[in-house]
Amino acid sequence: MDDAWDDETILTVRKYALQNALEYDGAGQVGSTLGRLLAERQDLRSRAKDLSSIVRDEVSRANSLIHSEGAASVRILIEGIDPEAVQRTKQTKREGLKPLENISDEIVLRFAPNPNGPLSIGHARGVVINHEYASMHDGKMVLRFDDTDTIVKPPLKDAYEWIIEDYEWLTGSKPDIIVRASERMPIYLKYAEKMLKKNAGYVCECSAEDFRAHRASKRACPHRGRTTEENIDAWEKMLDGRFSPGDAVVRVLTDMSLPNPALRDWPAWRIQHQAHPMVGNTYLAWPLLDFQSAIEDHEQRVTHIIRGKDLMDSTRKQKLLYDHLGWKYPETLYWGRVSIHGSGSFSTSEIRRGIETRMYSGWDDPRVPTLRSMRRKGYNPSALRSFWIDMGVTQKDVSVAMESIEASNAASIDSTSRRISLVIDPADIDIKGDVPSEIVLPFHPDDEEAGVRKISLASSSVIIEKEDLTDSFRLKELANVDLMEGIFEIGSFERDDGRPIIHWLSADSSVTCELEIANGNKLDILKCLVEDANLKIGEVVQLERKGFARVEKWSANSRKLLWLHR
């Protein structure tokens, strides 16, 4: 791999890998090293994905040096590259999340997705942060399905189980409580009627356009002064179908002069005649999210709400409702927006349309940013958890590259991933000389329990990438090879010069396979040759010099690898 980079780049990577390993006592991290490298070498940012492999190798080497040679030896190596780099002050790494404030006897947190599809990488933040806090404080975690919208984001019946599976895969545990809002409609109906009877809300029959004008001018709509009896009568018309969708909404009575227009008599209920996948046509009026969520938080005794700062207006609305009902609002924390470049920018609705039009094969298609897709490709959930916990809870907007998550994942799976060789664009060569009939290589350089690879060379025929075909090269773990008068001759079995090291296959021990690679919005399927190893379906392997892949199929008749990342 080093052969793809100039000496200056290699030395810079090595400097930061050694520096990171020194600071953290042999526990240097790929992501941290890569971040320091790209901060200095902005010219390399476009090649961050390609850098991951060499960074990972150098970090592993640096950590090993700390343990085998000691810190003093590593300092000498750093000074030889850049004397100033050894002077870096060790940063104090925050372990985990900052403890919650204003805690009570029992902490209750919640994650509340709309089940209009499975969870995405963005949803993972809500799962991880809330679950981690519940674990820290020995509290409870509520998984709540906010599924009362049958129009804009209609629920998918299968999504309920998908989300539960995603949650358990990501956290390694089950939620303490599972709530489906659609099953709890009698509770929301009770509180809506209570609100109307105490004149804390009213039924508004203004058109959407007319009410926007009232709100903008801070004028009360004509229905605001209805009596309790008039409101209850109109409410019953909403419930029994005498009103059509759009004819009426229930509003929470606030103050039409509030500075924030969104808070002025905000809507709590609307008419929806579209069937619900779980309860059918049982209900014709449904609560909007801000009302339903507020009621359910109270019912579940939620103590802390942690969510995006884009929902600050929801908090303000809900506090006004809580004031009407005489309740104390939960403690609230917010995080800023995180843009993950390279993960795909699809919304759940966009993915759903893509599946319906057969652009994507399903919710686990390798091109879409769902947790089901990440599971299928072979991500380790611990890498995702670490990513979001390290991000913490801050209102600062952050932009990160998908490569940062990939680097973290690579570090987490490197020690358990067996090595095999794969060739995409093959060139067959016959090698002459003292060719062994068989060589035995470890599946993993640092794990004897991973077993060995027995590679036959009986025919003396090897397969390499066409781009590696030169007059002089070294077959990795085998020998130096030189082209002499049209014949590839084996030279030294020891590495004794700077010729490029290439990976290879034995013609006697290779089989055909497919490598499926997500390439933006395309899905490339490459015909390859791969080492004939006894692989297991679902296993993640490291392809020599290329990266990681997950075994999707592996039989005598069908072999398929799904690309993960470098």
C-alpha positions as CSV (number, residue, x, y, z in Angstrom):
1,M,0.0,0.0,0.0
2,D,2.9,2.4,0.8
3,D,3.8,2.4,-2.9
4,A,0.8,4.5,-3.7
5,W,2.0,7.4,-1.7
6,D,5.1,9.7,-1.9
7,D,7.7,9.6,0.9
8,E,6.6,13.0,2.4
9,T,3.0,11.7,2.8
10,I,4.1,8.5,4.3
11,L,6.4,10.3,6.8
12,T,3.6,12.7,7.8
13,V,1.2,9.8,8.4
14,R,3.8,8.0,10.5
15,K,4.5,11.2,12.5
16,Y,0.9,11.6,13.6
17,A,0.4,7.9,14.2
18,L,3.5,7.8,16.5
19,Q,2.4,11.1,18.1
20,N,-1.1,9.7,18.8
21,A,0.2,6.4,20.1
22,L,2.6,8.3,22.4
23,E,-0.1,10.5,23.8
24,Y,-2.5,7.7,24.6
25,D,-0.1,5.1,25.8
26,G,-0.3,2.7,22.9
27,A,-4.0,3.2,22.3
28,G,-3.8,5.6,19.4
29,Q,-6.9,5.9,17.2
30,V,-7.2,5.9,13.4
31,G,-9.8,8.7,13.4
32,S,-7.8,11.0,15.6
33,T,-4.6,10.4,13.5
34,L,-6.5,11.0,10.2
35,G,-8.0,14.2,11.6
36,R,-4.6,15.6,12.5
37,L,-3.1,14.6,9.2
38,L,-5.9,16.3,7.1
39,A,-5.6,19.4,9.3
40,E,-2.0,19.8,8.2
41,R,-2.3,18.4,4.7
42,Q,-5.5,19.9,3.3
43,D,-4.4,18.8,-0.1
44,L,-5.1,15.2,0.9
45,R,-8.7,15.8,1.9
46,S,-10.1,14.6,-1.4
47,R,-8.2,11.3,-0.9
48,A,-9.2,10.8,2.7
49,K,-10.9,7.5,1.8
50,D,-7.8,6.1,0.2
51,L,-5.7,7.3,3.1
52,S,-7.6,5.1,5.6
53,S,-5.6,2.0,4.8
54,I,-2.1,3.5,5.3
55,V,-3.3,5.4,8.4
56,R,-4.7,2.2,9.9
57,D,-1.4,0.3,9.2
58,E,0.7,3.1,10.7
59,V,-1.5,3.4,13.8
60,S,-1.3,-0.3,14.4
61,R,2.5,-0.3,14.0
62,A,2.9,2.7,16.3
63,N,0.8,1.2,19.0
64,S,2.8,-2.0,18.8
65,L,6.0,0.0,19.1
66,I,4.9,1.6,22.3
67,H,4.2,-1.8,23.8
68,S,7.3,-3.5,22.5
69,E,10.0,-0.8,22.5
70,G,8.6,1.8,25.0
71,A,7.8,5.4,24.8
72,A,11.4,6.6,24.7
73,S,12.0,4.8,21.4
74,V,8.9,6.3,19.9
75,R,9.9,9.8,20.9
76,I,13.3,9.3,19.1
77,L,11.4,8.2,16.0
78,I,9.1,11.3,16.1
79,E,12.1,13.6,16.6
80,G,13.7,12.1,13.6
81,I,10.7,13.1,11.5
82,D,9.7,16.4,13.1
83,P,11.4,17.5,16.4
84,E,8.5,19.9,17.3
85,A,5.9,17.1,17.0
86,V,7.1,15.4,20.2
87,Q,6.3,18.5,22.2
88,R,2.5,18.3,21.7
89,T,0.7,18.5,25.0
90,K,-1.4,15.5,25.6
91,Q,-5.1,16.2,25.3
92,T,-7.5,15.0,27.9
93,K,-9.9,12.7,26.2
94,R,-13.4,12.8,27.5
95,E,-14.6,9.4,28.4
96,G,-18.3,9.1,27.6
97,L,-21.0,11.7,28.0
98,K,-21.3,14.5,30.6
99,P,-23.7,13.4,33.3
100,L,-27.2,14.7,33.3
101,E,-28.3,17.5,35.5
102,N,-31.4,17.8,37.7
103,I,-31.8,14.1,38.0
104,S,-34.6,12.5,40.0
105,D,-35.1,9.2,41.7
106,E,-35.8,7.5,38.3
107,I,-34.4,8.7,35.0
108,V,-36.6,8.1,32.0
109,L,-35.5,8.9,28.4
110,R,-37.1,8.2,25.1
111,F,-36.4,7.8,21.4
112,A,-39.4,8.5,19.3
113,P,-39.2,7.7,15.6
114,N,-41.9,7.8,13.0
115,P,-42.2,4.3,11.7
116,N,-42.4,5.3,8.0
117,G,-39.2,3.2,7.4
118,P,-36.3,1.7,9.2
119,L,-33.7,3.8,11.1
120,S,-31.0,5.8,9.3
121,I,-27.5,6.7,10.3
122,G,-29.0,10.0,11.5
123,H,-31.5,8.3,13.7
124,A,-28.6,6.4,15.3
125,R,-27.7,9.5,17.3
126,G,-31.0,9.6,19.1
127,V,-30.8,5.9,19.9
128,V,-27.2,6.0,21.1
129,I,-27.3,9.2,23.2
130,N,-30.6,8.5,24.9
131,H,-29.7,4.8,25.6
132,E,-26.3,5.7,26.9
133,Y,-27.7,8.3,29.3
134,A,-30.3,5.8,30.5
135,S,-27.5,3.2,31.1
136,M,-25.3,5.8,32.9
137,H,-28.1,6.7,35.4
138,D,-29.6,3.3,35.8
139,G,-32.8,4.6,34.2
140,K,-35.4,3.5,31.7
141,M,-35.4,3.8,28.0
142,V,-38.7,4.2,26.1
143,L,-38.9,3.3,22.4
144,R,-42.0,5.2,21.3
145,F,-43.5,5.1,17.8
146,D,-45.0,8.5,16.9
147,D,-47.3,7.1,14.3
148,T,-50.3,9.4,14.3
149,D,-49.6,11.0,10.9
150,T,-51.3,9.0,8.1
151,I,-50.9,11.7,5.4
152,V,-47.4,13.3,5.2
153,K,-45.4,10.4,6.7
154,P,-47.7,7.4,6.7
155,P,-46.4,4.4,8.8
156,L,-45.2,1.2,7.2
157,K,-46.6,-1.9,9.0
158,D,-43.2,-3.7,8.8
159,A,-41.2,-0.7,10.0
160,Y,-42.2,-1.3,13.7
161,E,-40.3,-4.5,13.8
162,W,-37.5,-3.2,11.7
163,I,-36.9,-0.3,14.1
164,I,-36.9,-2.7,17.1
165,E,-34.3,-4.8,15.3
166,D,-32.2,-1.8,14.5
167,Y,-32.4,-0.5,18.1
168,E,-31.3,-3.9,19.5
169,W,-28.5,-4.2,17.0
170,L,-27.2,-0.8,17.7
171,T,-27.4,-0.9,21.5
172,G,-27.1,-4.6,22.2
173,S,-30.2,-4.5,24.4
174,K,-33.9,-4.2,24.3
175,P,-35.8,-1.0,25.2
176,D,-37.4,-1.0,28.6
177,I,-40.8,0.1,27.3
178,I,-42.3,0.1,23.8
179,V,-45.1,2.4,23.0
180,R,-47.2,2.7,19.8
181,A,-49.0,6.0,19.8
182,S,-51.8,4.7,17.5
183,E,-52.7,2.2,20.2
184,R,-53.1,4.9,22.8
185,M,-55.6,7.2,21.0
186,P,-58.2,7.0,23.9
187,I,-55.6,8.7,26.2
188,Y,-55.0,11.6,23.7
189,L,-58.8,11.9,23.1
190,K,-59.3,12.2,26.8
191,Y,-56.8,15.1,27.2
192,A,-58.1,16.9,24.1
193,E,-61.6,16.9,25.5
194,K,-60.2,18.0,28.9
195,M,-58.4,20.9,27.2
196,L,-61.6,22.0,25.4
197,K,-63.7,21.8,28.5
198,K,-61.4,24.0,30.5
199,N,-61.2,26.5,27.6
200,A,-57.5,25.9,27.0
201,G,-58.2,25.1,23.4
202,Y,-60.8,25.5,20.7
203,V,-62.0,24.1,17.4
204,C,-61.0,26.4,14.5
205,E,-62.8,26.3,11.2
206,C,-60.6,28.9,9.4
207,S,-58.9,27.9,6.2
208,A,-55.2,27.4,6.5
209,E,-54.7,30.6,4.4
210,D,-57.0,32.6,6.6
211,F,-55.4,31.5,9.8
212,R,-52.0,32.3,8.5
213,A,-53.2,35.9,7.9
214,H,-54.7,36.0,11.5
215,R,-51.5,34.8,12.9
216,A,-49.3,37.2,10.9
217,S,-51.4,40.1,12.0
218,K,-51.7,38.9,15.6
219,R,-55.5,38.9,15.3
220,A,-57.8,36.2,16.9
221,C,-59.7,34.1,14.5
222,P,-63.5,34.2,14.7
223,H,-63.7,30.8,16.4
224,R,-61.5,31.7,19.3
225,G,-64.3,33.0,21.5
226,R,-66.5,29.9,21.2
227,T,-68.2,28.6,24.3
228,T,-67.3,25.2,25.8
229,E,-70.5,23.7,24.4
230,E,-69.8,25.0,20.9
231,N,-66.3,23.6,21.0
232,I,-67.5,20.2,22.2
233,D,-70.1,20.1,19.5
234,A,-67.6,20.9,16.8
235,W,-65.2,18.4,18.3
236,E,-67.7,15.6,18.1
237,K,-68.3,16.5,14.4
238,M,-64.6,16.1,13.8
239,L,-64.6,12.7,15.5
240,D,-67.7,11.2,13.8
241,G,-67.0,12.4,10.2
242,R,-69.4,15.2,9.8
243,F,-66.4,17.4,9.0
244,S,-64.1,16.7,6.0
245,P,-60.3,16.9,6.1
246,G,-59.3,20.6,6.2
247,D,-62.6,21.8,7.6
248,A,-61.5,22.1,11.2
249,V,-58.5,21.7,13.5
250,V,-58.2,21.9,17.3
251,R,-55.9,24.7,18.5
252,V,-54.1,25.2,21.8
253,L,-55.1,28.6,23.2
254,T,-52.0,30.7,23.7
255,D,-51.4,34.4,23.0
256,M,-51.8,35.8,19.5
257,S,-49.3,38.5,20.4
258,L,-46.4,36.1,21.2
259,P,-43.2,37.2,19.4
260,N,-42.8,33.7,17.8
261,P,-45.6,33.2,15.2
262,A,-45.3,29.4,15.5
263,L,-46.5,29.5,19.1
264,R,-49.7,31.5,18.3
265,D,-52.6,29.2,18.9
266,W,-50.7,26.2,17.5
267,P,-52.7,23.2,16.0
268,A,-53.1,20.1,18.1
269,W,-55.5,17.9,16.2
270,R,-56.6,17.6,12.5
271,I,-59.0,15.5,10.5
272,Q,-57.4,12.5,8.7
273,H,-59.7,10.0,6.8
274,Q,-56.8,8.0,5.4
275,A,-56.7,4.5,7.0
276,H,-54.0,3.7,9.5
277,P,-52.0,0.4,8.9
278,M,-52.4,-0.7,12.5
279,V,-55.9,0.5,13.5
280,G,-57.6,1.0,10.2
281,N,-60.4,3.6,10.1
282,T,-61.2,3.5,13.8
283,Y,-60.3,7.2,14.1
284,L,-61.1,10.1,11.8
285,A,-59.3,12.8,13.8
286,W,-55.7,12.5,14.9
287,P,-53.3,14.4,17.2
288,L,-50.4,16.3,15.6
289,L,-47.0,15.4,16.8
290,D,-46.5,18.2,19.3
291,F,-49.7,17.4,21.1
292,Q,-49.3,13.6,21.1
293,S,-45.6,13.7,22.0
294,A,-46.2,16.1,24.9
295,I,-49.0,13.9,26.3
296,E,-47.0,10.7,26.0
297,D,-43.9,12.2,27.7
298,H,-46.1,13.0,30.7
299,E,-47.8,9.6,30.6
300,Q,-44.4,7.8,30.5
301,R,-42.9,10.1,33.2
302,V,-40.1,11.1,30.9
303,T,-37.6,13.2,32.9
304,H,-35.1,14.2,30.1
305,I,-35.7,15.0,26.5
306,I,-32.6,15.0,24.3
307,R,-33.1,16.0,20.7
308,G,-32.1,18.3,17.8
309,K,-32.2,22.0,18.2
310,D,-34.5,22.2,15.2
311,L,-37.2,21.1,17.6
312,M,-36.8,24.0,20.0
313,D,-40.2,25.4,18.8
314,S,-41.7,22.0,19.7
315,T,-40.5,22.5,23.3
316,R,-41.9,26.0,23.5
317,K,-45.3,24.8,22.2
318,Q,-45.4,21.8,24.5
319,K,-44.5,24.0,27.6
320,L,-47.5,26.1,26.9
321,L,-49.7,23.0,26.8
322,Y,-48.1,21.8,30.1
323,D,-48.9,25.1,31.7
324,H,-52.6,24.6,30.8
325,L,-52.6,21.1,32.3
326,G,-50.6,22.0,35.4
327,W,-47.6,19.7,34.6
328,K,-43.8,20.2,34.9
329,Y,-42.0,19.9,31.7
330,P,-39.0,17.5,31.4
331,E,-35.4,18.7,31.4
332,T,-34.4,19.3,27.8
333,L,-31.0,19.2,26.0
334,Y,-30.3,19.8,22.3
335,W,-27.7,18.9,19.8
336,G,-26.8,20.7,16.6
337,R,-27.0,19.4,13.1
338,V,-24.4,16.9,12.0
339,S,-23.7,16.7,8.3
340,I,-22.1,13.4,7.3
341,H,-20.5,13.8,3.9
342,G,-20.5,10.6,1.8
343,S,-23.3,8.9,3.7
344,G,-26.0,9.8,1.2
345,S,-28.5,12.6,1.7
346,F,-31.7,10.6,1.2
347,S,-34.7,11.2,3.4
348,T,-36.8,8.2,4.4
349,S,-39.5,9.3,2.0
350,E,-37.0,9.5,-0.9
351,I,-35.7,6.0,-0.1
352,R,-39.3,4.7,0.1
353,R,-40.0,6.2,-3.4
354,G,-36.8,4.7,-4.7
355,I,-37.9,1.3,-3.5
356,E,-41.4,1.6,-4.9
357,T,-39.9,2.5,-8.3
358,R,-37.4,-0.3,-8.0
359,M,-34.4,2.0,-8.1
360,Y,-33.3,0.3,-4.9
361,S,-33.7,-3.3,-4.0
362,G,-34.9,-2.6,-0.5
363,W,-34.2,-0.8,2.7
364,D,-30.9,-2.7,3.0
365,D,-29.7,-1.7,-0.4
366,P,-25.9,-0.9,-0.1
367,R,-26.5,2.6,-1.6
368,V,-28.9,3.9,1.1
369,P,-27.9,5.3,4.5
370,T,-30.0,3.0,6.7
371,L,-28.8,1.0,9.6
372,R,-30.2,-2.1,7.8
373,S,-27.8,-1.3,4.9
374,M,-24.9,-0.8,7.3
375,R,-25.7,-4.1,9.1
376,R,-25.8,-5.9,5.7
377,K,-22.4,-4.4,4.7
378,G,-20.8,-5.5,7.9
379,Y,-20.5,-2.5,10.2
380,N,-19.7,-3.0,13.8
381,P,-22.4,-1.3,15.9
382,S,-19.8,-0.4,18.5
383,A,-18.0,1.9,16.0
384,L,-21.3,3.8,15.5
385,R,-21.9,4.1,19.2
386,S,-18.4,5.4,19.8
387,F,-18.8,8.0,17.0
388,W,-22.0,9.5,18.4
389,I,-20.8,9.3,22.0
390,D,-17.6,11.1,21.1
391,M,-19.8,13.7,19.2
392,G,-21.6,14.3,22.5
393,V,-24.5,16.7,23.1
394,T,-23.6,20.2,21.8
395,Q,-25.6,22.7,19.9
396,K,-22.7,23.4,17.6
397,D,-23.4,22.4,14.0
398,V,-20.7,19.9,12.8
399,S,-19.7,18.6,9.4
400,V,-17.8,15.3,9.2
401,A,-16.8,12.9,6.5
402,M,-18.1,9.4,6.3
403,E,-14.5,8.3,6.2
404,S,-14.3,9.2,9.9
405,I,-16.9,6.6,10.7
406,E,-15.3,4.2,8.3
407,A,-11.9,4.6,10.0
408,S,-13.4,4.0,13.4
409,N,-15.1,0.9,12.1
410,A,-11.9,-0.3,10.4
411,A,-10.1,0.0,13.7
412,S,-12.9,-2.0,15.5
413,I,-13.0,-4.9,13.0
414,D,-9.3,-5.1,12.0
415,S,-8.4,-7.5,14.8
416,T,-11.2,-10.0,13.9
417,S,-11.1,-9.8,10.1
418,R,-9.4,-12.7,8.2
419,R,-7.2,-11.7,5.3
420,I,-7.7,-13.0,1.8
421,S,-6.5,-12.0,-1.7
422,L,-8.8,-10.8,-4.5
423,V,-8.0,-9.7,-8.0
424,I,-10.3,-7.6,-10.1
425,D,-8.4,-7.2,-13.3
426,P,-6.3,-10.4,-13.6
427,A,-3.0,-11.0,-15.4
428,D,-1.8,-14.6,-15.4
429,I,2.0,-15.2,-15.2
430,D,4.1,-18.3,-14.8
431,I,7.0,-18.0,-12.4
432,K,10.2,-20.0,-12.7
433,G,12.9,-21.0,-10.3
434,D,12.7,-22.5,-6.9
435,V,9.0,-22.3,-6.6
436,P,7.6,-24.1,-3.5
437,S,4.7,-26.5,-4.1
438,E,2.7,-25.0,-1.3
439,I,3.0,-22.1,1.2
440,V,1.2,-21.7,4.5
441,L,0.1,-18.2,5.6
442,P,-1.8,-16.9,8.6
443,F,-5.3,-15.7,8.1
444,H,-4.5,-12.9,10.4
445,P,-1.0,-11.6,11.2
446,D,-1.7,-11.1,14.9
447,D,-4.2,-13.8,15.7
448,E,-3.0,-17.4,15.6
449,E,-6.5,-18.7,16.4
450,A,-7.7,-17.4,13.1
451,G,-5.9,-20.3,11.5
452,V,-3.8,-20.6,8.3
453,R,-4.2,-20.5,4.5
454,K,-2.7,-23.3,2.5
455,I,-1.9,-22.0,-1.0
456,S,-0.9,-24.5,-3.7
457,L,1.7,-23.5,-6.2
458,A,2.0,-26.8,-8.0
459,S,1.4,-25.3,-11.4
460,S,3.8,-22.3,-10.7
461,S,1.1,-20.0,-12.1
462,V,0.0,-16.9,-10.2
463,I,-2.6,-14.2,-10.9
464,I,-1.9,-10.5,-10.2
465,E,-3.6,-7.2,-11.0
466,K,-2.7,-6.0,-14.5
467,E,-1.7,-2.6,-13.1
468,D,0.9,-4.4,-11.0
469,L,2.5,-6.1,-13.9
470,T,6.1,-4.6,-14.2
471,D,9.6,-6.0,-14.7
472,S,10.3,-6.2,-11.0
473,F,8.1,-6.7,-8.0
474,R,7.7,-8.7,-4.8
475,L,4.9,-11.2,-4.4
476,K,3.7,-10.5,-0.8
477,E,4.9,-13.1,1.7
478,L,6.6,-15.1,-1.1
479,A,9.5,-13.8,-3.1
480,N,11.1,-11.2,-5.3
481,V,10.3,-11.7,-9.0
482,D,12.1,-10.3,-12.1
483,L,11.3,-10.4,-15.8
484,M,14.4,-11.9,-17.4
485,E,14.3,-12.3,-21.2
486,G,10.5,-12.8,-21.2
487,I,10.5,-15.1,-18.2
488,F,9.4,-14.2,-14.6
489,E,12.2,-15.6,-12.4
490,I,12.1,-15.9,-8.6
491,G,15.0,-14.2,-7.0
492,S,15.4,-13.6,-3.3
493,F,12.8,-14.9,-0.8
494,E,13.9,-12.1,1.5
495,R,12.9,-8.5,0.9
496,D,16.2,-6.9,0.1
497,D,15.3,-3.8,-2.0
498,G,12.6,-1.2,-2.5
499,R,10.6,-2.9,-5.2
500,P,6.8,-2.7,-4.9
501,I,5.0,-5.4,-2.9
502,I,1.9,-6.7,-4.6
503,H,-0.8,-9.1,-3.6
504,W,-1.5,-12.2,-5.7
505,L,-3.5,-15.4,-6.2
506,S,-2.4,-18.9,-7.0
507,A,-4.1,-20.2,-10.1
508,D,-4.4,-23.5,-8.3
509,S,-6.2,-22.0,-5.2
510,S,-8.5,-19.3,-6.7
511,V,-12.2,-19.3,-7.6
512,T,-14.5,-16.8,-9.3
513,C,-16.8,-14.5,-7.3
514,E,-18.8,-11.3,-7.5
515,L,-17.8,-8.1,-5.7
516,E,-20.8,-5.7,-5.2
517,I,-19.8,-2.1,-4.6
518,A,-22.1,0.9,-3.9
519,N,-20.7,3.7,-6.0
520,G,-22.8,6.8,-5.2
521,N,-26.2,6.1,-6.7
522,K,-24.9,3.2,-8.8
523,L,-24.3,-0.4,-7.9
524,D,-21.3,-1.9,-9.5
525,I,-21.0,-5.7,-9.7
526,L,-17.5,-6.8,-10.6
527,K,-16.4,-10.3,-11.7
528,C,-13.3,-11.2,-9.7
529,L,-11.0,-14.0,-8.7
530,V,-10.6,-14.7,-5.1
531,E,-8.6,-16.9,-2.8
532,D,-10.3,-20.3,-2.4
533,A,-10.8,-20.1,1.4
534,N,-13.4,-21.6,3.7
535,L,-15.4,-18.4,4.3
536,K,-18.6,-18.1,6.3
537,I,-21.7,-16.2,5.2
538,G,-21.9,-13.0,7.2
539,E,-18.2,-12.9,7.9
540,V,-16.3,-9.7,7.3
541,V,-12.9,-10.2,5.6
542,Q,-10.1,-7.8,4.7
543,L,-9.2,-8.0,1.0
544,E,-5.4,-7.6,0.7
545,R,-4.5,-4.0,-0.3
546,K,-8.2,-3.1,-1.0
547,G,-10.3,-3.0,2.1
548,F,-13.1,-4.8,3.9
549,A,-16.0,-6.8,2.5
550,R,-18.8,-9.0,3.9
551,V,-19.5,-12.5,2.6
552,E,-23.0,-12.6,1.2
553,K,-22.8,-15.9,-0.6
554,W,-20.2,-18.7,-0.4
555,S,-20.8,-22.0,-2.0
556,A,-19.4,-24.1,-4.9
557,N,-21.9,-22.5,-7.3
558,S,-22.2,-19.0,-6.0
559,R,-19.8,-16.6,-4.3
560,K,-20.6,-13.0,-3.6
561,L,-18.8,-10.3,-1.5
562,L,-20.4,-7.0,-0.5
563,W,-17.9,-4.1,-0.3
564,L,-17.8,-2.4,3.1
565,H,-15.0,0.3,3.0
566,R,-11.2,0.6,2.8
